């Protein structure tokens, strides 16, 4: 508590006075009865209270949420790196002092995720405030995520206010254009956290033959093509994602002949390429989350090691591996050790030339290191 971490776990609560309902605002007191913080109560989650404020004089009301939303949105508007993008994360939950709330803007629509009882209680107020402070046509909810079950909340998605978004919404990002499926796409439709890293891949791709693994809707594929890649092999297990990736390649007027779209399990595809003696100048690994909690870390580590080992075997000398983990249970140090073990088994001497993380619209509160979930490495094979 004294370090201003925004979560209070059930084991840290000695007693609950009264009978608060889920989502109620409660005060946290020390053993001596002194005020510590004010937060949202949850009776089911192991995170018993998520902190709204450490200031005893600050009430949690509509004005409170307006101030927090205004501050988060203004911060993005003043960030130069976001000025060329019409797809931006406006609220990053705990790191924007609004625990349990995600707000992403895609052109004229806001997409929100409600991940805690506290935000659930204020959902209508937050929706109204977003319509008031943003030039948007509607607010769409994508609270169809497993984490809600830990709070005792059911999954939910649909229009909250204003107009329903079309089947696909077009956004701009650093001179590229992408179709986004707000209704059924991963997360809220697009991996906004990889914006800066897509630019890095773009800058490194000139003249290279690129293998884009877990390509989803083609963010890294289009970026590599924009950077002058000679050819890209884009692999994903989802036929629907590959179809949208193809649409995004064409949207940016790249020749489809420069891309081989391949549907399949990435692990199996990489093994098949290894057995065929295929090789590439660049491999991008952007897998889904392998570990959702600490209990899954060992299994996830084996998966990360396996996939990085295979990728390194496919790299030509001087080739570049851009590899990521978005698993919260795998921190940056552990991820580097896993990749180093993979390189050792692959008998590949490699150099780290850059460390990667999430973009500036996904800030990390210093007192909440859990917010630094995305980590990556750019490696050169010697």
HUURZI-V112164 format. One record per pair of residues at least 4 apart in sequence whose ideal C-beta (glycine too) atoms are under 7 Angstrom apart, sorted by the first residue. I is the first residue (numbers start at 0). GAP is how many residues later the second one is. Records with the same first field share a line. If there is no record, write none. Layout:
I=GAP / GAP
This chain:
0=7 / 35 / 36
2=364
3=50 / 363
4=362 / 363
5=44 / 45 / 88 / 93 / 362
6=40 / 43
7=4 / 5 / 20 / 31 / 40 / 41
8=37 / 38 / 39
9=36 / 38
12=35
15=4
19=4 / 6 / 21
21=19 / 20 / 21 / 95 / 130
22=17 / 18 / 94 / 95 / 97 / 98
23=17
24=13 / 15 / 27 / 35
25=13 / 15 / 23
26=8 / 11
27=8 / 9 / 11 / 21
28=4 / 5 / 6 / 7
29=4 / 6
34=21
36=14 / 16 / 17
37=14 / 15 / 22
38=10 / 11 / 12 / 13
39=9 / 10 / 12 / 76 / 77 / 78
40=7 / 8
41=5 / 6 / 74 / 75 / 109
43=107 / 108
44=105 / 106
49=49 / 50 / 66 / 68
50=48
51=8
52=5 / 7
57=6
58=5
59=4
61=4 / 63
62=4
63=4
64=4 / 57 / 60 / 61 / 64
65=4 / 63
66=4
67=4 / 28 / 29 / 30
68=4 / 22 / 60 / 61 / 64
69=4 / 63
70=4
71=18 / 19 / 24
72=4 / 17 / 60
73=4
74=4
75=6 / 12 / 14 / 285
78=281
80=115 / 279
81=6 / 278 / 279
83=90 / 91
84=87 / 88 / 89 / 110
85=21 / 85 / 86
86=19 / 84 / 86 / 93 / 103 / 105
87=17 / 104 / 273
88=15 / 103 / 272 / 273
89=13 / 14 / 15
90=5 / 7 / 10 / 11 / 12
91=4 / 270 / 271
92=5 / 6 / 7 / 8 / 9 / 22
93=5 / 271 / 274 / 277
94=268 / 269 / 270 / 273 / 276
98=17 / 19
99=14 / 15 / 16 / 18 / 19
100=11 / 13 / 18 / 25
101=10 / 11 / 13 / 86
102=7 / 9 / 27
103=7 / 84 / 88
104=5 / 29
105=5 / 63 / 65 / 74 / 76 / 83
106=62 / 63 / 64
107=28 / 29
108=27 / 28 / 29 / 31 / 56 / 60 / 73
109=20 / 24 / 26 / 29
110=29 / 31 / 71 / 77 / 78
111=27 / 29
112=29 / 30 / 32 / 75
113=5 / 6 / 9 / 27 / 29
114=4 / 30 / 32 / 33
115=4 / 35
116=4 / 34 / 36
118=4
119=33
121=4
122=4
123=4
124=4
125=4
126=4 / 12 / 33 / 34
127=4
128=4
129=4 / 9
130=5 / 8 / 30 / 31
135=26
136=25 / 26
137=21 / 23 / 24 / 25 / 26 / 27
138=21 / 22 / 23
139=19 / 20 / 25 / 42
140=15 / 16 / 17 / 19
141=15 / 46
142=5 / 12 / 13 / 14
143=11 / 12 / 13
144=10
147=5 / 6 / 7
158=5
164=4 / 17
167=11 / 12 / 13
168=11 / 13
169=7 / 9
170=7 / 9
171=5
172=5 / 22
173=25
175=46 / 47 / 50 / 76
176=74 / 75
177=12 / 39 / 41 / 70
178=65 / 68 / 69 / 72
179=5 / 9 / 10
180=4 / 8 / 63
181=6 / 7
184=4 / 5
185=30
186=4
190=25 / 28
191=169
192=165 / 166 / 169 / 181
193=4 / 25 / 92
194=164
195=4 / 163
196=4 / 159 / 179
197=4 / 21 / 22 / 25
198=4 / 24
199=4 / 154 / 156 / 178
200=4 / 19 / 22 / 23 / 83 / 121
201=21 / 22 / 24 / 25
202=24
203=23 / 78 / 116
204=5 / 19 / 22 / 23 / 24 / 77
205=21 / 22
206=21 / 23
207=21 / 22 / 73 / 74
208=21 / 22 / 71 / 72
209=14 / 19 / 22 / 70 / 71 / 72 / 74
210=22 / 69 / 72 / 103
211=8 / 9 / 12 / 20 / 21 / 22 / 23 / 72
212=22 / 53 / 70 / 71 / 72
213=22 / 52 / 72 / 73 / 74
214=5 / 6 / 19 / 20 / 21 / 30
215=20 / 25
216=24 / 27 / 28 / 31
217=4 / 16 / 27 / 30 / 31
218=4
219=4 / 64 / 66
220=4 / 11 / 13 / 24 / 28 / 38
221=4 / 26 / 27 / 30 / 32
222=4
223=5 / 8
224=4 / 7 / 24 / 29 / 33
230=27
231=26 / 27
232=27 / 29
233=11 / 25 / 27 / 28
234=27 / 29 / 31 / 34
235=5 / 6 / 27
236=26 / 27 / 28
237=4
238=4 / 24
239=4
240=4
241=4 / 19 / 21
242=4
243=4
244=4 / 16
245=4 / 10 / 15
246=4
247=4
248=5 / 7 / 10
249=6
253=4
261=7
263=4 / 5
264=4
265=4 / 41
266=4 / 39 / 40
267=4
268=4
269=4 / 37 / 40 / 41 / 44
270=4 / 39
271=4
272=5 / 41
273=36 / 39 / 40
277=36
278=35 / 36 / 37
279=34 / 35 / 36 / 39
280=35 / 38
281=37 / 38
282=28 / 31 / 32 / 38
283=38
284=22 / 23 / 26 / 38 / 39
285=38
286=20
288=37 / 38
289=10 / 13 / 14 / 37
290=5 / 6 / 9 / 36 / 38 / 39
291=4
292=36
293=35
295=4 / 33
296=4 / 32 / 33
297=4
298=4
299=4 / 27 / 29 / 30
300=4 / 29 / 37
301=4
302=4
303=4 / 21 / 34
304=4 / 33 / 36 / 37
305=4
306=4
307=4 / 15 / 31 / 34
308=4 / 33 / 36 / 37
309=4
310=4 / 10 / 12
311=9 / 30 / 31 / 34 / 36 / 69
312=33
314=4 / 6 / 66
316=64 / 65
317=62 / 63
318=62
319=58 / 59 / 60
320=58 / 60
321=54 / 56
322=16 / 53 / 54
323=50 / 52
324=5 / 10 / 50
325=47 / 48
327=42 / 45
329=4 / 5
330=4
331=4 / 43
332=4
333=4
334=4 / 40
335=4 / 41
336=4
337=4
338=4 / 38
339=4
340=4
341=4
342=5 / 7
347=33
348=33
349=29 / 30 / 31 / 32
350=28 / 29 / 31
351=25 / 27
352=25 / 27
353=24
354=22
355=20 / 21 / 22
356=15 / 17 / 18 / 19
357=4 / 16
363=4 / 7 / 8
364=6
